[in-house]
C-alpha cells in the first residue's frame, strides 16, 4: 500500500513542501525513513510506532519505507511525526486522495499519541497557504500562533485519535476563534520619556531617529542616562501593524520565543545583547541557522550598550545587515535570509574610565583613549546617522517638578511623519526615509539653490563620505516630515548636521 501525505519543513523563516511517501509491503518487518532526514526525524520511527499502538491502532507487521521528498533537501525538526503516522494509518481513513491532497499535516507526537507544540508553526501555515492548500492540521497548543492567518483553514488537533476521527467525520472540532482578536492586544510599556529629565537635544535626536528609522549613537559619561533613553525609544515608535506583526512573529516562532498569552508578537521588539555575546547569537547561525539578535529586533530596536566593549570582529559583522536590512547565513547546500530592518541604537563611554571630555577628571592615558576609540572602525561608524552627546543633568533639573513630554505625545508626531512617508513610498518597496536609495533621493528630496550651496559647503568642510552625505539628506527629509514640509530647506539640513557634531568632536579629535 502506497500513500502520499503533504507536510512542510523549514529553511530559515521560509517553508518548503515535503511529500511524505509511505510504502507498506510484504516482507521482513522493518521501518526505514529515507530522504535526507536529520537525527530528530529518524527518531520519529520510535515515536510514531509507540503513538499508533498506544492510540489503539494496529501497527503493521510489514516492511515500511517512508520517503521524504524532495530527497536532496535535509529535513529537520519534529514536524513530520504526524504526516508519517497518517501515512501508516491510511487504511483507517475514509477520505479519498483528492481530499488529503488539499491538506497539510504537521506536528510532533508523544508516545501516548498526543500532539505537542512545535517551533516555527507560523511560517509553516503561511507556506501552506501560499501553496494553495485548503487546510492544515496542527497541534492544538499552536493554535494561537496561526489564528491570525487568513485564507487557509487551520484545524487544531489534540491527539492522534482526534485527527483520524475528524478525517472520518466522527468528530467535530470548533473552528470559531473569535475570542482571539488583534485589537485585544495592548502595549503597556513601563518606560516613558516623561521620566527623562533634561537632555532635550538627545530627546529630539530620539524623535528624529524613530520617525525616519535612523541609527543613533549616544556618547556620554556613566550614569548620564544613555540606557534610560535607549529603553524608551520603542515607546515612541508607531504602533506595530498586522503585516509587521506577522513578519516579526515568524522569526520569533522559529526561535520558540512567542508570547504564550497571545501566541504572537504584539509590540515592537527591543533587544539588548550583552557585550560578551558571540557572532552566532548576534547575527544568527549554528547547526540549524537560528535567528540572531539582529533578526529578533526586526521592526524594533537593537540596543548595543557599551558598544566599545564588544569584540571588534563581532561589530564588523553588523556592517552589511545595518546597510542592507537583511542578513544572509550560508551553508553548503542552502542559504537562509533573515530580515533585520531594525533601528540600531548604540551607547558608549568616551573613554575606559568614562569621564573624558566631562566635568570629572579623566584617569586614562592618551594612548588608552585612542585605543578605546579605535575599537569602532570608520566603516561601522559610517553606518550610524546620528551622534549625540549625553550630558550629566544638574541637581536642580533632577529635583525640578517640570512636566516632561510623555512618550504618547512624541509618538503622535512620529506617527504623522511615518504616515507621510507611507504615502510617499506607497509605490516603492520601502516604508521609511532611511531605506531610500540614491535614485529615490533624487526623486523625493528636492533642494533649492540655497540649500544645495549649504550642503556643498558642509560636504567639503566636514569631509563627508558619500554615504554620510546621503544620510545627512535622509535625516533632513525626516526633519521636514516632522514639520509637515513638502520640501527640504536649509534649516532642516543644518539641524541634521547638528546631530553629527559629537562625531566630529570625539572621533576626529
C-alpha positions in Angstrom: 0.0 0.0 0.0 1.4 3.4 -1.0 0.1 6.7 0.5 1.3 10.2 -0.1 0.7 12.8 2.7 1.6 16.5 2.4 3.7 18.2 5.1 6.0 21.2 5.4 9.6 21.9 6.6 11.6 25.0 7.2 14.7 26.7 5.8 15.1 29.8 7.9 11.8 31.6 8.0 10.6 30.1 4.7 8.9 26.7 4.4 9.1 24.1 1.6 6.7 21.4 0.7 7.5 17.8 1.8 5.8 14.8 0.3 5.7 12.0 2.9 5.5 8.8 0.8 4.7 5.7 2.8 5.0 2.3 1.3 3.8 -0.7 3.3 4.7 -4.0 1.6 5.1 -7.7 2.5 8.5 -8.7 3.8 10.6 -8.8 6.9 9.2 -6.3 9.5 11.2 -3.1 9.2 10.7 0.7 9.5 13.0 2.9 7.5 12.9 6.6 6.8 14.9 7.9 3.8 15.1 11.3 2.0 17.9 13.0 4.0 16.3 13.0 7.5 18.0 14.7 10.4 18.5 12.8 13.7 15.2 14.0 15.2 13.4 12.9 12.0 15.0 9.5 12.2 13.9 9.2 15.8 10.3 9.7 14.7 10.2 6.0 13.9 10.1 5.1 17.6 7.6 8.0 18.5 5.3 7.0 15.6 5.3 3.3 16.5 4.5 3.9 20.2 1.9 6.6 19.4 0.0 4.3 17.0 0.0 1.4 19.4 -1.0 3.4 22.5 -3.7 5.2 20.5 -5.4 1.7 20.0 -4.4 1.0 16.3 -2.5 -1.9 14.9 1.0 -1.2 13.8 1.7 -3.1 10.6 4.0 -6.1 10.9 5.4 -5.4 7.4 8.2 -3.7 5.7 7.6 0.1 5.9 9.6 2.6 3.9 8.9 6.3 4.3 10.5 8.6 1.7 10.6 12.4 2.4 10.6 14.1 -1.0 12.5 16.2 -2.2 15.3 13.8 -1.2 18.1 16.3 -1.7 16.8 18.7 1.0 17.6 18.0 4.6 14.5 17.6 6.8 14.9 18.9 10.4 12.6 19.3 13.4 9.7 17.2 14.7 7.1 18.5 12.2 6.9 15.2 10.3 5.7 12.9 13.1 2.0 13.4 12.3 2.2 13.0 8.5 4.3 9.8 8.8 1.7 8.5 11.2 -1.3 9.4 8.9 0.5 7.7 6.1 0.8 4.4 8.0 -2.8 4.7 9.2 -4.2 5.4 5.7 -6.3 2.3 5.7 -8.3 3.6 8.8 -9.2 6.9 7.0 -12.3 7.1 4.8 -11.4 10.3 3.0 -10.3 9.9 -0.7 -6.9 11.0 -2.0 -8.4 14.2 -3.5 -9.3 15.4 0.0 -6.0 14.5 1.5 -4.1 16.2 -1.3 -5.7 19.5 -0.2 -4.4 19.0 3.4 -1.1 19.6 5.1 -0.2 17.8 8.3 2.5 19.0 10.8 3.0 18.1 14.5 5.2 16.2 17.0 3.8 13.1 18.6 4.3 12.0 22.2 4.4 8.3 23.0 0.7 8.2 24.1 -0.5 9.7 20.8 -1.0 13.3 21.9 0.3 16.2 19.8 2.9 18.5 21.2 3.6 22.1 20.4 6.3 22.7 17.8 8.5 25.7 17.0 8.0 27.6 13.7 4.3 26.8 13.1 3.6 30.3 11.8 5.8 30.1 8.7 4.6 26.6 8.1 1.0 27.8 8.0 1.9 30.7 5.8 3.8 28.4 3.4 0.8 26.0 3.2 -1.4 29.0 2.4 0.9 30.2 -0.3 1.0 26.8 -1.9 -2.9 27.0 -2.2 -3.7 24.2 0.2 -7.2 24.4 1.7 -6.5 23.2 5.3 -3.6 22.4 7.6 -3.7 20.2 10.7 -1.6 21.5 13.6 -1.1 20.7 17.3 -3.8 22.4 19.4 -1.2 24.2 21.5 0.0 26.1 18.4 -3.5 27.4 17.6 -2.9 31.0 18.8 0.2 31.5 16.7 -1.7 30.6 13.4 -5.1 32.1 14.2 -4.3 35.4 12.6 -3.6 33.9 9.1 -6.5 34.3 6.7 -7.1 32.2 3.6 -6.5 28.7 5.0 -8.5 26.5 7.3 -6.5 25.8 10.5 -7.5 22.6 12.3 -6.1 22.2 15.8 -5.6 18.6 16.9 -5.0 17.4 20.4 -4.2 13.7 19.7 -4.0 11.1 17.0 -7.4 9.6 17.6 -9.0 13.1 17.2 -7.2 13.6 13.9 -8.4 10.2 12.5 -11.9 10.6 13.8 -12.1 14.1 12.3 -11.0 12.9 8.9 -13.7 10.2 9.1 -16.4 12.7 10.1 -16.8 11.1 13.5 -15.5 14.1 15.5 -16.3 17.8 15.3 -13.7 20.5 16.0 -14.8 24.0 16.7 -13.2 26.4 14.2 -14.6 29.6 15.9 -11.7 31.5 17.2 -13.4 34.9 17.6 -12.1 35.3 21.1 -8.6 35.9 19.7 -8.6 39.4 18.2 -5.7 41.5 17.3 -7.5 44.5 18.6 -7.5 42.9 22.1 -3.7 43.2 22.3 -2.5 46.3 24.0 1.1 47.5 24.5 1.6 48.6 28.1 5.1 50.0 28.4 6.5 50.6 31.9 9.0 53.1 30.4 8.1 56.6 29.4 10.1 59.6 28.2 8.3 61.6 30.9 10.8 60.0 33.3 13.8 61.6 31.5 14.8 65.0 32.9 16.8 67.4 30.8 18.9 66.3 27.7 16.3 67.8 25.3 18.8 67.7 22.4 19.1 63.9 22.9 15.3 63.5 23.1 15.0 65.4 19.8 17.5 63.1 18.3 15.5 60.1 19.5 12.3 61.5 18.0 14.0 62.0 14.6 15.6 58.5 14.8 12.2 57.0 15.5 10.5 59.0 12.7 12.9 58.0 10.0 14.4 54.8 11.4 17.9 56.4 11.6 20.6 54.6 13.5 21.7 56.6 16.7 24.9 56.7 18.6 25.0 58.2 22.1 28.2 59.2 23.8 28.4 60.3 27.4 29.8 59.6 30.9 28.5 56.7 33.0 25.1 57.4 34.7 24.2 60.3 32.3 21.0 58.5 31.1 22.1 56.8 27.8 20.5 53.4 28.7 17.4 55.1 30.1 16.8 57.0 26.9 17.5 54.0 24.7 15.0 51.8 26.5 12.3 54.4 25.9 12.8 54.8 22.1 10.5 51.9 21.3 7.7 53.7 23.2 7.7 56.5 20.6 7.8 54.2 17.6 4.5 53.8 15.7 2.2 51.0 16.8 3.0 47.8 15.0 0.6 46.9 12.3 -0.7 43.4 11.2 1.8 42.9 8.4 4.7 43.8 10.7 3.2 41.5 13.4 3.3 38.5 11.1 6.8 39.4 9.9 8.2 39.5 13.4 6.1 36.6 14.7 7.5 34.3 12.0 11.0 35.0 13.3 10.0 34.5 17.0 8.0 31.4 16.1 11.2 29.7 14.7 13.2 30.9 17.8 10.5 29.4 20.1 10.0 32.8 21.8 6.3 33.5 21.0 4.2 35.1 23.7 2.1 32.2 25.3 -0.8 34.5 26.1 -1.4 35.9 22.7 0.5 33.4 20.5 2.0 36.3 18.6 4.4 39.3 19.0 2.1 42.2 19.9 4.6 45.0 20.3 7.8 46.2 18.7 10.9 44.2 19.8 13.6 45.6 22.0 16.8 43.5 22.1 19.8 44.4 24.2 22.5 41.8 23.9 25.4 41.8 26.4 28.8 42.9 25.1 30.2 39.3 25.7 27.8 37.9 23.1 29.1 35.7 20.2 28.8 36.3 16.5 26.2 33.4 16.2 24.0 34.9 18.9 24.1 38.3 17.4 23.8 37.7 13.6 22.4 34.1 13.8 23.7 30.8 12.7 24.6 27.5 14.3 23.6 24.0 13.1 20.0 25.0 12.2 20.6 28.6 11.3 18.8 30.0 14.3 17.9 33.8 14.0 20.2 36.1 16.0 19.6 39.2 18.0 19.6 41.5 14.9 16.9 39.4 13.3 14.9 39.2 16.5 14.9 43.0 16.7 13.3 43.3 13.2 10.8 46.2 13.1 12.0 47.2 16.5 15.2 48.4 18.4 18.6 46.8 18.7 20.4 48.4 21.6 24.1 47.9 21.8 25.0 49.2 25.3 28.7 49.8 25.9 29.4 49.2 22.2 33.1 49.7 22.6 33.3 46.7 24.9 32.0 44.3 22.1 34.6 42.2 20.3 35.7 44.2 17.2 35.1 41.2 14.9 31.5 40.9 16.1 30.8 44.5 15.5 32.2 44.3 12.0 29.7 41.6 11.2 26.9 44.2 11.6 28.1 46.4 8.8 26.2 44.5 6.0 22.9 43.9 7.8 22.8 47.5 9.0 23.1 48.7 5.5 21.1 46.1 3.6 18.4 45.5 6.2 18.7 41.7 5.9 21.3 39.1 6.7 22.4 36.0 4.8 23.6 32.9 6.6 25.2 30.5 4.1 25.5 26.7 4.4 26.9 24.2 1.9 23.6 23.3 0.3 21.4 26.3 1.1 21.4 29.8 2.5 19.0 31.5 4.9 17.9 35.1 4.6 16.5 36.8 7.7 15.1 40.4 7.5 16.6 42.8 10.0 15.0 46.2 9.3 15.9 47.5 12.7 16.7 50.8 14.4 20.2 50.3 15.8 20.9 52.4 18.9 24.3 52.3 20.5 25.7 53.8 23.7 29.3 54.2 24.8 31.5 56.0 27.3 34.1 58.4 25.8 37.0 56.5 27.4 37.7 53.5 29.6 37.1 55.4 32.8 34.2 57.2 31.3 35.0 60.8 32.2 36.9 62.1 29.2 35.5 65.4 28.0 33.3 65.7 31.1 33.4 67.8 34.3 35.2 65.0 36.2 38.8 64.2 35.9 39.8 61.5 33.4 42.2 58.9 34.6 43.0 57.5 31.2 46.3 57.9 29.3 46.1 59.4 25.8 47.0 56.0 24.2 44.2 54.3 26.2 41.6 56.7 24.9 42.9 56.3 21.3 42.8 52.5 21.6 39.3 52.7 23.1 38.0 54.8 20.2 39.7 52.6 17.6 37.6 49.7 18.7 34.9 51.2 16.4 36.1 51.2 12.8 35.3 54.0 10.3 33.1 51.9 8.1 31.0 50.8 11.1 30.6 54.4 12.4 29.6 55.4 8.8 26.5 53.2 9.3 25.2 55.5 12.1 23.2 58.5 11.0 23.2 60.5 14.3 25.8 61.1 17.0 24.8 62.9 20.2 26.5 63.7 23.5 24.5 62.8 26.6 25.5 65.1 29.4 25.1 64.9 33.2 21.9 66.6 34.4 22.2 69.1 37.2 20.7 68.5 40.6 18.3 71.4 40.1 16.9 69.7 36.9 16.6 66.3 38.6 14.7 67.8 41.6 12.5 70.1 39.4 8.8 69.4 39.1 8.7 70.3 35.4 6.3 68.3 33.3 8.4 66.4 30.7 6.8 65.4 27.5 5.2 62.0 27.5 6.1 59.2 25.1 2.5 59.2 23.8 2.8 62.9 22.7 6.1 62.3 20.9 4.7 59.2 19.3 1.8 61.1 17.8 4.3 63.4 15.9 6.3 60.3 14.9 3.2 58.6 13.5 2.3 61.7 11.5 5.8 61.7 9.9 5.6 57.9 9.3 2.2 58.4 7.6 3.7 61.0 5.3 6.5 58.5 4.4 4.0 55.7 3.8 2.1 57.9 1.4 5.3 59.0 -0.3 6.6 55.4 -0.7 3.3 53.7 -1.5 4.7 52.7 -4.9 8.1 51.8 -3.6 9.3 48.7 -1.7 10.3 50.7 1.4 8.5 52.5 4.3 10.9 54.9 5.9 13.4 57.6 4.8 16.4 55.6 6.0 15.7 53.0 3.3 15.8 55.4 0.4 18.2 54.6 -2.5 20.2 57.3 -4.4 17.6 57.2 -7.1 14.8 57.8 -4.6 16.7 60.7 -3.0 16.9 62.5 -6.4 13.1 61.9 -6.7 11.9 62.8 -3.2 14.5 65.1 -1.7 14.2 68.4 -3.6 16.7 71.1 -2.6 16.6 74.7 -3.6 19.7 76.6 -4.8 20.5 78.0 -1.3 20.2 74.6 0.3 22.3 73.0 -2.3 25.0 75.5 -1.7 24.9 74.9 2.0 25.1 71.1 1.6 28.1 71.5 -0.7 30.0 73.6 1.9 29.1 71.0 4.5 30.4 68.2 2.3 33.7 69.9 1.8 34.3 71.3 5.3 33.5 68.1 7.2 35.0 65.8 4.6 31.8 63.6 4.5 31.9 60.3 2.7 29.3 59.7 0.1 27.3 57.5 2.5 27.4 60.1 5.2 26.3 62.8 2.8 23.3 60.7 1.7 22.4 60.0 5.3 22.5 63.8 6.1 19.9 64.4 3.3 17.8 61.5 4.5 17.8 63.0 8.0 16.9 66.4 6.7 14.0 64.7 4.8 12.8 63.2 8.1 13.0 66.6 9.9 11.0 68.2 7.1 8.4 65.4 7.5 8.1 66.0 11.3 7.4 69.7 10.4 5.0 68.6 7.6 7.0 70.4 5.0 7.0 69.2 1.4 10.5 70.4 0.5 13.8 70.4 2.4 15.1 73.8 3.3 18.4 75.0 4.8 17.2 74.9 8.4 16.4 71.1 8.1 19.9 70.4 6.7 21.6 72.5 9.4 19.6 70.7 12.2 20.6 67.4 10.6 24.2 68.5 10.7 24.0 69.3 14.4 23.5 65.6 15.1 26.9 64.9 13.7 28.7 67.3 16.0 29.6 64.6 18.5 31.2 62.6 15.8 33.5 65.4 14.7 34.2 66.4 18.4 35.0 62.9 19.6 36.1 60.5 16.8 38.0 63.1 14.7 39.8 64.7 17.7 
